[in-house]
């Protein structure tokens, strides 16, 4: 089995941070962890140093174990589009980015 990390940066719509974090912690993480191959999630909030620009208010790191990390991401997208995963309008979609990294041997 190969190991990957899915890194997601995101921000809440201004003034809706509490709603966003409640959704993320109570709904979204559980939905993503239900996808076969996704093993864990850790979340962080931005703490930029002076002069440092960060891509979002929040960072989530998901650990994935699968033969094909791209297939796991495709399943995540399928579930989001089909409505199997509950989404929220408290997320600033312009500040949301995903990246997949494979562990080096």
C-alpha positions as CSV (number, residue, x, y, z in Angstrom):
1,X,0.0,0.0,0.0
2,X,1.3,3.5,-0.9
3,X,1.0,6.3,1.6
4,X,-0.2,9.8,0.7
5,X,-1.2,13.1,2.4
6,X,-4.0,15.2,1.1
7,X,-3.4,18.8,2.1
8,X,-6.5,21.1,2.1
9,X,-6.2,24.8,2.7
10,X,-9.4,26.8,3.2
11,X,-11.0,29.8,4.7
12,X,-14.4,30.6,6.1
13,X,-16.7,33.3,4.7
14,X,-16.0,36.4,6.7
15,X,-18.0,36.4,9.9
16,X,-18.9,32.7,9.7
17,X,-15.8,31.1,11.1
18,X,-17.7,29.4,14.0
19,X,-20.3,27.9,11.7
20,X,-17.5,26.8,9.3
21,X,-15.4,25.1,12.0
22,X,-18.5,23.3,13.5
23,X,-19.3,21.9,10.1
24,X,-15.8,20.9,9.4
25,X,-15.2,19.2,12.7
26,X,-18.6,17.6,13.2
27,X,-19.6,16.8,9.6
28,X,-16.9,17.1,7.0
29,X,-14.1,15.2,8.7
30,X,-16.4,12.3,9.4
31,X,-17.6,12.3,5.7
32,X,-14.0,12.3,4.4
33,X,-12.9,9.6,6.9
34,X,-15.7,7.4,5.6
35,X,-13.9,7.1,2.3
36,X,-11.9,3.9,2.0
37,X,-8.2,4.6,2.3
38,X,-8.5,7.8,4.3
39,X,-7.0,7.0,7.7
40,X,-6.8,10.3,9.7
41,X,-7.2,14.0,9.7
42,X,-5.4,16.8,11.6
43,X,-6.6,20.4,11.4
44,X,-4.6,23.6,12.0
45,X,-5.4,27.3,12.0
46,X,-3.1,29.9,10.4
47,X,-0.4,31.5,12.5
48,X,1.6,33.5,10.0
49,X,4.9,35.1,10.9
50,X,5.4,38.7,9.9
51,X,5.8,39.0,6.1
52,X,4.5,35.5,5.6
53,X,1.4,35.0,3.4
54,X,-0.6,31.8,3.8
55,X,-3.1,30.3,1.3
56,X,-6.0,30.2,3.8
57,X,-7.2,30.5,7.4
58,X,-7.2,26.7,7.9
59,X,-5.2,23.6,6.9
60,X,-6.3,20.0,7.1
61,X,-3.9,17.1,6.5
62,X,-5.5,13.7,5.7
63,X,-3.4,10.6,5.8
64,X,-4.3,8.1,3.0
65,X,-3.2,4.5,2.4
66,X,-4.1,3.2,-1.0
67,X,-2.7,1.8,-4.2
68,X,-4.1,4.8,-6.1
69,X,-4.3,8.1,-4.3
70,X,-6.0,9.7,-7.3
71,X,-8.8,7.2,-7.0
72,X,-9.4,8.2,-3.4
73,X,-9.5,11.9,-4.4
74,X,-11.9,11.0,-7.3
75,X,-14.2,9.3,-4.8
76,X,-14.1,12.4,-2.6
77,X,-15.2,14.5,-5.5
78,X,-17.9,12.1,-6.5
79,X,-19.4,12.1,-3.1
80,X,-19.3,15.8,-2.8
81,X,-21.0,16.3,-6.2
82,X,-23.6,13.6,-5.6
83,X,-24.7,15.1,-2.3
84,X,-23.4,12.1,-0.2
85,X,-21.2,14.5,1.6
86,X,-22.9,17.5,3.2
87,X,-21.3,20.7,2.1
88,X,-21.7,24.2,3.5
89,X,-22.0,27.7,2.1
90,X,-19.8,29.0,5.0
91,X,-16.7,28.0,3.1
92,X,-15.0,30.6,0.9
93,X,-14.6,28.5,-2.2
94,X,-12.1,31.0,-3.7
95,X,-9.7,30.2,-0.9
96,X,-10.0,26.4,-1.0
97,X,-7.2,24.3,-2.5
98,X,-6.3,20.6,-2.4
99,X,-3.0,18.9,-3.1
100,X,-2.0,15.2,-3.0
101,X,1.5,14.1,-2.1
102,X,2.9,10.6,-2.2
103,X,5.3,9.4,0.5
104,X,8.9,9.0,-0.8
105,X,10.4,5.6,-0.3
